[in-house]
Amino acid sequence: MSKIWRASGVFKKMKRTFRFNRELLAEKDSHVREKVFSELGSRHRVKRKDITINEVKEIKPEEVTNIDLRKILGLETEFE
């Protein structure tokens, strides 16, 4: 059974620092970290050494803010 996780941290690109927060479904903490590295590297062309994940914590379904994830969990419907 997948759990809901929130990962937050920073990444550096071209001498600038950007913050991020990601909410993901995963089995365990290490899977979340791998997915964050993969997505940020792919989308922003950032190397793993330039990504710092400060916190990965498990959250309750009610705490999810990502609308797409809320729809997957059945907390939001298309017709509200």
C-alpha contacts under 8 A as a table, 3 or more apart, distances in Angstrom:
res1	aa1	res2	aa2	distance
1	M	27	E	6.74
2	S	25	L	5.84
2	S	26	A	5.01
2	S	27	E	4.72
3	K	25	L	5.58
3	K	26	A	5.51
3	K	27	E	5.81
3	K	28	K	7.46
3	K	58	E	7.05
4	I	23	E	7.05
4	I	24	L	5.84
4	I	25	L	4.75
4	I	26	A	6.56
4	I	58	E	5.77
4	I	59	I	5.73
4	I	60	K	6.92
4	I	61	P	7.07
5	W	23	E	5.59
5	W	24	L	5.32
5	W	25	L	6.24
5	W	26	A	7.14
5	W	29	D	7.88
5	W	32	V	7.25
5	W	56	V	6.68
5	W	57	K	5.54
5	W	58	E	4.39
5	W	59	I	5.64
6	R	21	N	6.88
6	R	22	R	5.61
6	R	23	E	4.44
6	R	24	L	6.48
6	R	55	E	7.88
6	R	56	V	5.67
6	R	57	K	5.50
6	R	58	E	6.38
6	R	59	I	6.71
7	A	21	N	5.67
7	A	22	R	5.19
7	A	23	E	6.40
7	A	32	V	7.45
7	A	33	R	7.70
7	A	36	V	7.76
7	A	53	I	6.95
7	A	54	N	7.65
7	A	55	E	5.63
7	A	56	V	4.38
7	A	57	K	6.65
8	S	19	R	7.51
8	S	20	F	5.53
8	S	21	N	4.35
8	S	22	R	6.39
8	S	53	I	5.92
8	S	54	N	5.85
8	S	55	E	5.41
8	S	56	V	6.65
9	G	19	R	5.78
9	G	20	F	5.57
9	G	21	N	6.81
9	G	51	I	7.64
9	G	52	T	5.58
9	G	53	I	4.36
9	G	54	N	4.68
9	G	55	E	6.69
10	V	17	T	6.58
10	V	18	F	5.44
10	V	19	R	4.32
10	V	20	F	5.91
10	V	51	I	6.07
10	V	52	T	5.34
10	V	53	I	6.57
10	V	54	N	7.60
11	F	17	T	5.77
11	F	18	F	5.40
11	F	19	R	6.55
11	F	20	F	7.84
11	F	46	V	7.62
11	F	50	D	5.54
11	F	51	I	4.31
11	F	52	T	6.01
12	K	15	K	6.43
12	K	16	R	5.57
12	K	17	T	4.55
12	K	18	F	6.27
12	K	46	V	7.56
12	K	50	D	5.41
12	K	51	I	6.69
13	K	16	R	5.39
13	K	17	T	6.51
13	K	18	F	7.79
13	K	46	V	6.69
13	K	50	D	7.55
22	R	36	V	7.59
23	E	64	V	7.28
23	E	66	N	6.83
23	E	69	L	7.75
24	L	32	V	6.90
24	L	69	L	7.67
25	L	32	V	7.79
26	A	29	D	7.61
26	A	31	H	6.18
26	A	32	V	6.12
27	E	31	H	6.79
28	K	31	H	5.58
28	K	32	V	6.75
29	D	32	V	5.23
29	D	33	R	6.47
29	D	56	V	6.82
29	D	57	K	7.83
30	S	33	R	5.15
30	S	34	E	6.28
31	H	34	E	5.16
31	H	35	K	6.17
32	V	35	K	5.14
32	V	36	V	6.20
32	V	56	V	7.72
33	R	36	V	5.20
33	R	37	F	6.29
33	R	53	I	7.56
33	R	56	V	7.80
34	E	37	F	5.21
34	E	38	S	6.11
35	K	38	S	4.98
35	K	39	E	6.04
36	V	39	E	5.25
36	V	40	L	6.02
37	F	40	L	5.49
37	F	41	G	5.90
37	F	48	R	6.13
37	F	51	I	7.24
38	S	41	G	5.28
38	S	42	S	6.08
39	E	42	S	5.13
39	E	43	R	5.96
40	L	43	R	5.24
40	L	44	H	5.51
40	L	45	R	7.00
40	L	46	V	6.44
41	G	44	H	5.60
41	G	45	R	4.70
41	G	46	V	4.57
41	G	47	K	5.96
41	G	48	R	7.04
42	S	45	R	5.49
42	S	46	V	7.50
46	V	50	D	6.51
46	V	51	I	7.35
47	K	50	D	5.44
47	K	51	I	6.96
48	R	51	I	5.29
49	K	52	T	7.68
53	I	56	V	7.49
59	I	63	E	6.39
59	I	64	V	7.47
60	K	63	E	5.45
60	K	64	V	7.16
61	P	64	V	5.59
61	P	70	R	7.81
61	P	73	L	7.59
64	V	67	I	7.97
64	V	69	L	7.38
64	V	70	R	6.56
65	T	69	L	7.98
65	T	70	R	7.30
66	N	69	L	5.40
66	N	70	R	6.23
67	I	70	R	4.98
67	I	71	K	6.28
67	I	76	E	7.55
68	D	71	K	5.18
68	D	72	I	6.41
69	L	72	I	5.02
69	L	73	L	6.22
70	R	73	L	5.09
70	R	74	G	6.17
70	R	75	L	5.13
70	R	76	E	5.63
71	K	74	G	4.98
71	K	75	L	5.81
71	K	76	E	4.83
71	K	77	T	6.24
72	I	75	L	7.71
73	L	76	E	7.84
74	G	77	T	6.96
76	E	80	E	7.52
77	T	80	E	5.92
